[in-house]
Amino acid sequence: MDAPKALVTAPFRGPGLGLLRSLCSEVVIDPWIDHQPLRLYNSAQLAERVAAEGAQLLIVESDSVKGPVLDLPLIAIGSCRGDPTNVDIPAATERGIPVLRAPGRNADAVAEVTVGLLFAVNRGIVRADMDVRAGLVWRDGTIPYQRFRAWELAGQTVGIVGLGAVGRATKWRLEGLGMRVISTDPFAPDATHSLDALLAEADVVSLHAAVTPDTAGLIGASQFAAMKEGALFINSARAQLHDTDALVMALHSGKLAGAGLDHFVGENLPVDHPLCSMPNVVLTPHIGGATWDTETRHSTLIAEGLATLFAGGRPANLVNPEVLEGR
């Protein structure tokens, strides 16, 4: 096979970029994230761009790879995501196009944000910062020691819901902080608890499950009611895993002492939403995976997978290995 020309609309950096260049006759890099205003190709736009470039290899992160894109003579597609939901996998498979993904690319990044949210909620770090900036260190006749006392995290029990790459990356970090970690995951043999048992025992509940028909709405009113009084709730996975209205009620009632969230349905929260006015809630706008390291990692995963594929092997990160049958 002649070395292909690659169009890369994902951020791509580090050793993986060097490897990709060694595999290709030419690499055109035009990451979606570098554009202001933001540029995201739909399938028709992406197909037009691929055809204009004369590319045979396509690497994306957020652009839509469906319909007309898959009618082009592509030899492979790389999706720089753990779950390549932006690619029509059945259609690619039908056309014999291998699709690679980047599992675990952002596990460390999301785990770090999880720890950050937990500290911020537990110690009131955001509120304390705002008091200093507003000149209200001595607010309403109180001193900070009165307003921001908290139990230390060391020695507390944290329940991890979902032992995938992010859950495991979070687990060892929290253990390193001196926390006792318990876990639930029906697909992980080393998980320690059922969901019900975990909720009853954990001082902190941290969600790391993927959204599936079985996990959507996993934590609702009955699950919040089953948690310990004064528990903390952290969700750095997806907002669809919990019932937001039930979370608001659990916070209003005092059942939960606080919450930290990195995701919202539609990735947007109206400024008049009840969560925005709660001082014991820390909100971040889906920044968990936003590190240069995530980009370096997915670049390496995709490039190494392509190197294996081009050498006649079967990459571990190949989504549709059936396309290789008979080759």
N, C-alpha and C positions, 0 to 999 in steps of 0.2 A: 504494500500500500504506500502510495506517495504521501509525503508529509502534508497534512491538511492545513488550510488557513482557518484560524479561529477568530470568532467574534465573541468578546467577553463583555457583557453588560453588567457584571457583578464587580464589586471591589475585589481586586486580586493582587496579592503582594507576597513578599518574602521568598523563601526557597521554592515554593510551589510555582511562582511566576517564572523563575529561572528554568525549572523542569518543563513547564508548559512550552516555553520558547524553544527548548531543545527538541520537543516533539513535533513542532509545527513549522511550516514554511514561513508563516507570518502570523502574528498575534495582534489583533486590533482591540485595544482596551478602551472602553467608554462606559464607566460605571454609572448606573442610574443615580447613585447617591451623591455624585459630584455635581449634579445639575441643580441650578436655582433659576426659576422654580423647578420643583421636583419633576423628573421625567420618568414615567412608567409606561412602557410599551404595552398596548393590547396586542392580541395575536396578529391582527392585520398589519399593524405598524411594525411589529418585530419581523414578520415575514418579509415585508418590504425592505427592511434594513439588512437582513441576512442576505437576501437576493442581491441587493446593491453592492454589498461587500464581496460577494462570491465566496462566502464562508461555507465550509463543510462541517465544522465543529462549532457548537454553540454552548456557551457557559453563561448562566443567568443566576439571579438571586430572587428578584421580585417580578420580572416581566412575565407575561402570560405566554406559555408555550402550548398552544392548542391549535386546532383547525389548520389554517393555511401554513403555519410554521412547519407542521409535520408532513406537509406535502412536498417540502423541499428535500433535496438529496443530502441529508445530514448523516454523518457516520456515527455521531454520538452527541449526547446532550449531558451537560453537567449542571445540576441544580445545587447551588451553594446553600442548601437548607438541610436540616435534619429530616424533615418530612417534606418531600417535593410536591406540595399541593398546587404549585403554580404550573405543573406539567401534567398534561393528559397522558397518564401512564398507559392505560389500555390502548389508546390510539398509537402511541409510540411503539408499543410492543407489536401491535398489528402490522406496523410498517417495518419492523425489524430494527428499530433504532435503540441502542443501549442507552439507559438513563442512569447516571451516577448521582449520588447524594452525599451529604457531609454530616454524618451522624455525630452527635456530641460536640459539634464545633463550638457551641457557646456555653457548654456546661460550666466551666470555671467562671465565666463572666456572670452568668445568672446566679450562680452560687454566691459570688461576692456581693451582688446586689441584695440577695436574700439576707445575708448576714448584716449588711448595712441597714436594711429596713428594720430588722429586728432590734439592733442597737438604737436606731433613731426613735422607734416607737417606745421601747422600754425605758430609755433614759430621757425622753423628751428633748432630744437634741435640736430638732427643728424649732420648737417653741422657745427654747432657751436662746437660740440664735436670734430669733425675731425680737425677743425681749431686749437683748443687748443692742440691736440695731435701732430699736424704737426708744432707747433711753429709759426702759422700764425694768431695770434690774431689780429695783425695789417696787414691785407692782402691788398696788392696793394694800400697802402697809406690811407686805410680806418680804422675806428674803428668799433667794433662789433655793437655799437648802430646804425650805419649807415646801416649795412648789414642786421640786423635782426629785424628791426621794423615790427610790425604786429598789426592788429586790434585784440582786445580782443574777446574771444568767448562769454563771457557774453553779453546778449542783442541781439546776432545774432539769425537767424532762421535756424534751422536744419530740413531737411526733411528726415524722415525715410521711406524707401521703404520696406515694409514687417513687419507686427506687430505680428510675432510669438513670441516664448519665448525669442529669442535673441533681436529682435526689441524692445520688451517691457522692457527687462533688460537694454538696451541702453537708452531708452526713459527717464526713471526716473533718470539715472545718468546725462544725459545732462541737464535735467530740474534742477537738483541740482547744476549745474554749472552756472545757470542763463540764459540758452538758451531757446528760444521759440521753442517748438517742434511741427511740423506738420507731418502728416503721410498719407500714401496711402496703401491700402490693400483691394482687392475686397471681401475678406472673413472675414474682421474685421468690425463689425458694428460701432465701435467707431473711425475708421479711419476718418481723417478730410478732405482730399483732393483727387481729382483725380490725376493721375500721371502728367498730363500736368500742372495742376494748381500748384502742388508741385514744379516742376522743375522751374517754372517761379518765384517762391517766395522765395526759399531756398537759403541761403548763403552757406550751407553745405548740400550735398546729401550723405546719408549713406545707403548702400544696405544691406538688411537682409532677402531677399526673398529666398525661396527654388527654386532649378532649376527644372523646369517642361517644357513641350513643349510650354507652354504659356509664360514663363518668360525667356527662353534662349534668349540671345541677347536683353534683355529688354531695355538696355541703349545703343543706337547706335549714329550715327552721328547726326541725327535730334534731339535726346534727349539732347546730349551735347550742340548743338546749341541753344536749348531752355532754357538752364540754365542761371543764372545771370552772368554778366561779373565778373571775379575774384572769382567765386565759388570754393569751395573745394569739392573733390570727394573722398569718402571712400568706399572701398569694403572689408569687412571682412567676406563675405559670400562665394560666388563662382565666379571664373573668368568668367564662362560661362554666367553670367548675363549681362556682358557688352562686347562691341566690342573693343578689345584692340587697334586695328589700329586707330579707331575713337578717342579713349582716347588719344593716342599719338598726333594725329593731334590737338585736343582741347588744349593740354598742350603746344605744339609747337607754336600755334597761340596766346597764351596768354588768350584765352577764359576762361580756368581754371587756377587758381593761384597755384594749387597743387593737389596732390593725394596721398592717402595711401592705399596700397593693401596688403592683407595677403594671397592671392591665385593667382595661375597662372594655365593656362591650362596644365595638366600633372604635376602640382605642381613643375614646373621647369621653370626658365627663363634664356635663354642664356646670357652670360655675355656681348655679343655685342648687346643685344636688346636695342632699343632707350630709354626705361624706365630706364635702368641702368645708363645712363649718365646724367639723368635729376636731378639737385640739388633740385628741388622742389617736388620730389617724394620720399616717404619712402616705402621700400619694406621689408616684413617679410615673411618667408617661411612656411605658414600654421601652425602657433603656437597658434592660437586663443584659442583652447580648451585644450592646453597643461598645465594643472594644476593638482596637486594632488587632489584638491577638486572635479574636474570633475570625477576622478576615484572613489573617495569616494561616490559621488552622484549616479553614475551609479550602483555601487555595492549595494547601499541601494535600489534603484528602482527595480533592478532585484531580489534581495533577498526577498523584501517585496511582489513582484508580485508572486514569487514562493510559499511563505508562504500562500498567499490567494488561489492560485491554488491548493495546496496540501490539504487545508482545505475544498475544495469543492466549493470555491467561484469563481468569475469572476474578475480577476485583471483588473484595469483600463488601464494598459499598455500591454494588450494582443492584439497582432496584428490580430489574426485570431479567434475571439470568436466563430465562427461557429463550431469549432472542439469540443466545449463543449455541443453542442445540443444533447439531448438524454442521456447525462451522469447522 
